[in-house]
Amino acid sequence: MNQHTTRWPLPKHDYWSTPFAESLLRHLDLRSGLRILDVASGHGIPAFYLAEQVGPTGEVLAIDVSAGQVARARAIQGSQLPWLRFECTDMRSLPPNLPTFDRVTGNLSVMFFRPNRHETVQGLVERLRPGGQLVLTFPSYGTFDSLWQRVDQSMIQQGLAHQRTQFQTYLNERPSAQEGRGWLEALDIERIEAIEYPLEIPTGPGHEFLYHPLLRGGFLDDVYECFEDPSLADRFMADIAQDVTRFTPLIAQRCVLSGWKRTPDADRTG
């Protein structure tokens, strides 16, 4: 990785995307001149950093399905880093004329691969040149398990059978590190790594928990959506929020999934 002082560091104030991006960079073989496809790029973490590291002899194409996120990233970029492009594209159905890349990255991307995760990963691998590297990060199975156990216990105690069925369906959709490894093994990727790094998310009781910026609008909403009655959901979650000492610390598992596409020479030599 280039060691010069960066003008586009990972932002310190982003307590979710940045720690996952740091995990991604720990495994990414990054140098100047590379062509990178960054999927689910959001507003540019880590696309700006990647672009600065590959330099003007390289290229970064950052794609996101959200037009708002792409517009925000372009506004941040302005006229800088002209070898970095942000485009509104769905990574689950990449255009057939897209070229191949030396690296394919996706920070906090796997949760958006649904409903066909394996097919999406296969599509990304197809856009990777032989000898290229794929690196994805996601919160894997085990993330916030202490909270989910507390929610499950309360649903049992309150006789919320239908809501619990919905909740279990959500939990069962969370990919594990081992499942991610299986995707790459099925695609004949080599030098596979599926490594998890714990990340503690501090929170207090009541309003601080219910409106935590890393929980509301994401993980907690999955519980609310199990309820057809919003007022019942509010009461249920208010009770949970007064009991944070039973499920804190909240630990997220940052999973990094990395592998390399085989080259024809490697195939011939076995």
C-alpha positions in Angstrom: 0.0 0.0 0.0 1.3 3.5 -0.8 2.7 5.2 2.3 2.3 8.9 1.2 0.1 11.2 3.3 -3.4 10.8 2.2 -5.7 13.7 1.4 -8.7 11.4 1.4 -8.5 9.4 4.6 -11.3 7.2 5.9 -13.5 9.6 7.9 -13.0 9.3 11.7 -16.6 10.4 12.4 -18.2 7.4 10.6 -18.4 4.8 13.4 -19.8 2.1 11.2 -18.5 2.3 7.6 -15.0 3.2 8.5 -14.2 0.3 10.9 -15.5 -2.1 8.2 -13.4 -0.3 5.5 -10.4 -0.6 7.8 -10.9 -4.3 7.9 -11.3 -4.4 4.1 -8.0 -2.5 3.6 -6.2 -4.9 6.0 -6.8 -7.7 3.4 -6.7 -5.8 0.1 -3.5 -5.9 -2.0 -3.6 -2.2 -3.0 -1.1 -0.3 -5.2 -0.9 2.4 -7.8 -2.2 1.7 -11.3 -4.9 -0.8 -10.4 -8.4 -0.8 -11.9 -10.9 -1.3 -9.1 -14.7 -1.9 -9.1 -16.2 -0.8 -5.8 -19.8 -2.0 -5.3 -22.4 -0.7 -2.9 -20.1 2.3 -2.7 -22.5 4.6 -0.8 -21.1 8.1 -0.4 -17.6 7.0 -1.0 -16.2 4.9 1.9 -13.6 3.6 0.9 -13.8 4.7 -2.8 -12.1 8.0 -2.3 -9.3 6.4 -0.4 -8.9 3.7 -3.0 -8.8 6.2 -5.8 -6.0 8.2 -4.2 -4.0 5.1 -3.6 -4.2 3.8 -7.2 -3.4 7.3 -8.5 -4.0 8.8 -12.0 -2.6 5.7 -13.7 -5.3 3.6 -12.1 -9.1 3.7 -12.2 -11.9 3.3 -9.7 -15.5 2.7 -10.8 -17.8 3.0 -7.7 -21.4 1.9 -8.2 -24.4 2.1 -6.0 -28.1 1.4 -6.7 -29.1 4.6 -4.8 -29.2 7.7 -6.9 -29.1 9.8 -3.8 -25.9 8.2 -2.5 -24.3 8.6 -5.9 -25.2 12.3 -6.1 -23.8 12.8 -2.6 -20.5 11.1 -3.5 -20.2 13.2 -6.7 -20.9 16.4 -4.7 -18.0 15.5 -2.3 -15.7 14.6 -5.2 -16.3 17.8 -7.3 -13.6 17.9 -9.9 -11.0 16.0 -7.9 -9.7 12.5 -8.6 -10.9 12.4 -12.2 -10.0 8.7 -12.5 -12.7 8.0 -9.9 -16.3 7.6 -11.3 -19.5 7.2 -9.3 -22.3 5.5 -11.3 -25.9 4.5 -10.4 -25.8 0.8 -11.1 -27.3 -2.3 -9.5 -24.5 -4.7 -8.7 -27.0 -7.6 -8.8 -27.4 -7.1 -12.6 -24.2 -5.6 -13.9 -24.2 -4.3 -17.5 -22.7 -6.9 -20.0 -20.3 -4.4 -21.5 -18.6 -3.7 -18.2 -14.8 -4.4 -18.4 -12.9 -6.6 -16.1 -11.0 -5.2 -13.1 -7.8 -6.0 -11.1 -9.8 -5.7 -7.8 -13.5 -5.9 -6.9 -14.3 -4.4 -3.5 -17.5 -4.0 -1.5 -17.6 -2.5 1.9 -20.8 -3.5 3.9 -22.1 -4.9 0.7 -23.2 -8.5 1.2 -26.5 -7.6 3.0 -27.6 -5.9 -0.3 -26.9 -9.1 -2.4 -30.3 -10.6 -1.5 -32.3 -12.4 -2.6 -29.7 -14.2 -4.8 -26.4 -13.8 -2.9 -24.5 -16.6 -4.7 -25.5 -15.3 -8.2 -24.5 -11.8 -7.2 -21.0 -12.9 -6.0 -20.7 -15.0 -9.2 -21.4 -11.8 -11.3 -18.7 -9.9 -9.4 -16.2 -12.7 -9.9 -17.0 -12.6 -13.7 -15.9 -9.0 -13.7 -12.6 -9.9 -12.0 -9.7 -10.5 -14.3 -7.6 -13.7 -13.8 -5.2 -13.1 -11.0 -7.4 -10.4 -9.5 -8.7 -10.1 -5.9 -12.2 -9.9 -4.5 -12.6 -8.4 -1.0 -16.1 -7.9 0.6 -17.0 -6.9 4.2 -20.3 -7.5 6.0 -21.7 -7.9 9.5 -21.8 -11.6 9.8 -23.8 -14.1 11.8 -23.1 -13.4 15.5 -23.5 -9.6 15.2 -25.5 -8.3 18.2 -26.4 -11.9 19.2 -26.8 -10.8 22.9 -29.6 -8.3 21.7 -31.3 -10.9 19.5 -31.4 -13.4 22.4 -33.0 -10.8 24.6 -35.6 -10.0 21.9 -36.3 -13.7 21.4 -36.8 -14.3 25.1 -39.2 -11.4 25.4 -41.3 -12.6 22.4 -41.5 -16.1 24.0 -42.5 -14.6 27.4 -45.2 -12.4 25.9 -46.6 -15.1 23.6 -45.7 -13.2 20.4 -45.6 -16.4 18.3 -46.3 -14.8 14.9 -43.7 -12.0 15.5 -41.2 -14.6 16.7 -41.6 -16.6 13.5 -41.0 -13.4 11.5 -38.0 -12.6 13.6 -36.4 -16.1 13.2 -36.8 -15.8 9.5 -34.8 -12.6 9.6 -32.1 -14.1 11.8 -31.7 -17.1 9.5 -31.0 -14.8 6.6 -27.8 -13.5 8.1 -24.7 -15.0 6.3 -21.9 -16.5 8.4 -18.2 -16.3 7.6 -18.3 -20.0 6.7 -21.2 -19.4 4.3 -19.3 -16.6 2.6 -16.3 -18.9 2.3 -18.6 -21.5 0.6 -19.6 -19.0 -2.1 -16.0 -18.5 -3.1 -15.1 -22.2 -2.9 -18.0 -22.9 -5.3 -16.6 -20.4 -7.8 -13.2 -22.0 -7.6 -11.6 -18.9 -6.0 -8.2 -19.6 -4.4 -6.4 -18.2 -1.3 -9.7 -17.6 0.4 -9.9 -15.9 3.7 -13.0 -15.3 5.8 -11.9 -13.5 8.9 -14.0 -11.8 11.6 -13.0 -8.8 13.7 -15.2 -7.8 16.7 -16.5 -4.2 17.0 -18.1 -2.9 20.1 -21.0 -0.5 19.7 -21.6 1.5 22.9 -25.1 2.5 23.9 -27.1 3.6 26.9 -30.8 2.8 27.9 -34.0 4.3 26.6 -33.9 6.9 23.8 -30.2 6.5 23.3 -30.6 2.9 22.4 -33.9 3.2 20.4 -32.5 6.0 18.3 -28.9 5.0 18.1 -27.6 6.1 14.7 -26.0 2.7 14.0 -29.1 0.7 15.1 -32.2 2.6 14.1 -32.7 2.7 10.3 -31.0 -0.7 10.2 -30.8 -3.5 12.7 -33.5 -2.4 15.1 -35.9 -1.8 12.2 -35.8 -5.5 11.5 -37.5 -6.1 14.9 -40.1 -3.4 14.3 -41.0 -4.9 11.0 -42.0 -8.2 12.7 -45.0 -6.4 14.2 -48.2 -5.5 12.2 -49.2 -3.2 15.1 -46.8 -0.2 15.3 -48.0 0.7 18.9 -47.3 -2.9 20.1 -43.8 -2.7 18.5 -43.1 0.6 20.2 -44.1 -0.8 23.6 -42.1 -4.0 23.1 -39.0 -2.1 22.1 -39.4 0.4 24.9 -39.2 -2.5 27.4 -36.1 -3.8 25.7 -34.5 -0.4 25.8 -34.8 -0.2 29.6 -32.9 -3.4 29.9 -29.7 -2.7 28.0 -27.4 -4.0 30.8 -28.7 -7.5 30.0 -27.4 -7.4 26.4 -24.5 -4.9 26.4 -21.8 -4.7 25.3 -23.2 -5.0 21.8 -20.6 -6.7 19.6 -20.7 -6.6 15.8 -18.7 -9.1 13.8 -16.8 -7.5 10.9 -16.3 -10.3 8.4 -13.8 -9.8 5.6 -14.2 -12.2 2.7 -11.2 -12.3 0.4 -10.0 -14.5 -2.5 -8.2 -14.5 -5.8 -9.4 -15.6 -9.2 -7.3 -18.3 -10.6 -5.1 -17.7 -13.6 -5.0 -20.1 -16.6 -1.4 -21.0 -15.8 -2.5 -22.0 -12.3 -5.2 -24.2 -13.8 -2.7 -26.0 -16.0 -0.2 -26.5 -13.2 -2.8 -27.7 -10.8 
